[in-house]
Amino acid sequence: MDTSKYDLKGRVAIIVGGAGDLGKAIGHALADAGADIVVADRRQDVMEEAVKELNGHGTRVGPVFIDLGKVDSFPELVDSVVKDFGRIDILVNCAGASFIVPMLEMAEKQWDVVMNVNVKGPAFLTRLVAKVMIDQGKGGSIINMASYMGLKTEENLGPYCTSKAAMLHLTRCMAKEWGKHNIRVNAIAPGWYTAASLTRSWECRGLMREC
């Protein structure tokens, strides 16, 4: 990706799900444009590998553990990023979860996991980051990873489709309220792409993680 026309020097970006294939691709693009990167993920081993991989751009890169199912841990996470990096200018929400299961066989726990990771967690984390951006007085950019399945349904992916439709509307709500603070909130709705994590997910036909 040609990032020569972009200048993000001095900006700090948190990428939630930053150790996954999609998160790393976004991290490379932002770091190539000059941004410092915070890789937020729940998988310690792959997170450390992602940090090493992203270090090649000459910007600062650091890891931070996050479990999107534990909202009460978010304030400490945000405070630690501000303390270590000085500010937050960009937040990318690209972690996700899904179960491949017919709606008639879906368990309550499966529904809760998908909604917590795909909707509730990002909503509450983004709210905290937006407060930081407002206090900084220079706005910021929030990018939410939705999916084409938020617009079009697929069989046996009911919770995931529902969560991504919610993410699209959550993005609109955030943009409506925070635009006056110069905070841009946008969603990206990708289709299928080639990634090791997604290949493994379809093979196991169980829990599918995109983070």
N, C-alpha and C positions, 0 to 999 in steps of 0.2 A: 504494500500500500504506500502510495506517495503522500507523505505527510509534510513535504517541504513548505507548503503554503500555510501550515498551522504553526503557531508558536504558543506552547504551553509551559514555557520555562517559568519556574516559580510557583506553579500550580501543583496541588496535591490531589490525587485521585484514589478513592477507595473502590476496589473492585471486589464485590461480594460474589463468591464462587470463582475467585481469581486463579485458582489452581487447576481448573478444568480447561478443556481445549478451547472453548469459546472465551472464557475469562482471560486465558493467556494471550489469545489473539488480540483481544481488546487492549490488554496490558502492553503488548509490543507496540501497537499503534500509538497509544497515549505516551509511552515512554520515548518513542522515536520522535514525537513532537515536543519532548522536553519535560514532560510531567514526572513528578515523583510518584511512585506507585505503592499503595498499601494493598497487599494481597490478603484478603479476608476469606478464610475457608475453615472447614471443620476437620479436614484431613491433614494432620500434621506432616506426614511424610511427603505427600505430593505438594504440599504448600511450600516446604523448604526447597524442593526441586524447582518449583515455579519461580521462586525468588532468585535462585541461581541463574535460571534461564533468562529472566528479565533484566538481570544486572548488566547485560552486555551493552546497554544503551548509554551508559554514563550518567544516568540519573539515580537518585536514591530509591531503593526498593526495600520494603520491610514486610514481615508477616504479622498477622494478627488472627488469633483463633476466634471463630464465631460459630454459634449454634443458633440458627434462626428460630428454633423452637423455644428458646429461652430469652424471652423479651426483657426480663429483669436484668440481664447481663449487658444490655446494649449501652446504658449510660457510661459504664466503666470503659467499654470499648471505644466509644466516641471520645471520651476524655483522654484516653491513652494516645489516640491518634493525634489529637490537638497538641498534647504535651510533647510528643516525640517529633511530629512533623511541622507543628506551628500553625496549621490551618487545614481546612478542607474546602476544596473548590469543585470537585467532581465526585459524584457517587454513581456507580454502575451496579444495579441489582441484576445479576445474571445467574444466581444459584436457583436450583429448582428441584422438585421431586414429583414423581408420578408412580402410580401403580397401574399395570396392565390388567384390568379386571372388569368383567361385566357389571353393570350397575346393579343387577339383581343379586350379585354375589359380594358386592362391596361391603367391607367391614367399617364400622365407625372409626376405628383407629386409622385405617387407610385414608379416609376422608380428612380426618384431623391433621394427619401428617402433611398431606398435600396443601391444605389451606394454611397451615402454620408456616410452612417453608415458602410457599409461592405468593401468599397474600398478607397474612397477619405480620409475619416477621419483617418483610420489606416495608410495610406501612409504618410500623413503629420505629424501625431503624431510620427510615428516611425522614420521619418527623423530627427526630433528634438532630440529624445532620442539617436539615433545613434551618433549624434554630441557630446552629453554628454559623451557617452562611448568612443569615439575617444579621446576626451580631457583628460579623465581619464587615458588613456594609457594602460588599462588592458583588453580591449575588452569587450565582453558581449554576452548575448544570447537573441535572439528575437524569439518568438514562435507565429506564425499566425494560427488562427483557421480557416481552410477552411471547406470543406465538401465533402463527396462522390459525392454530386451534382455538384461539380466543374469538375467532370470527367464523370458523368452520369446524363442525364437530367431526370426531373420528370414533369409530366403534371401540368399546372397551377402554376408553380413556376419559370417561365422564368427569371425574374429579379434576383431572388436569385441564380439560377444556374449560370447565367452569372457572377454575382459578385464573386461567389466562384471560378469560373474558373480564373477570373482576379486575385484573391488573390493568387492562386497557382503560377501564372506567376510573380506576383509582388514579391513573396517570392524568386523566382529564381533570379530576377533582383537585389534585395537587397543583396542576398548572393554573387552574382558575384562581386558586387562593394565593399562590406564591408568586405569580407573575409580577405583581406590584412591587415585589422585593428584588426584581431582576433575577429571579431564579427560573431557569428554563427547565421544564419537565417534559420529556419525550419518551415514547415507547417504540421499541423495535419488535416486529413480529416476524421472525424468521420461519422458514420451512425446515425440512430435513436437511442436515448437512453431515458430511463424513467426519466422524470422531470416534476414537477408541471407546470412550465411555458409553456412547449410544449403541455401538455395536455390541458391547458386552451386555447392555440392558436388554436388547431384543433377544439375545441368545438365552439369557436366564429366565426371561418372561416373568420377572418378578418386580422388585423395586427398581425404578429407573431414576437415577440421579443425573442431573445436568450440571452439577457443580464440581 
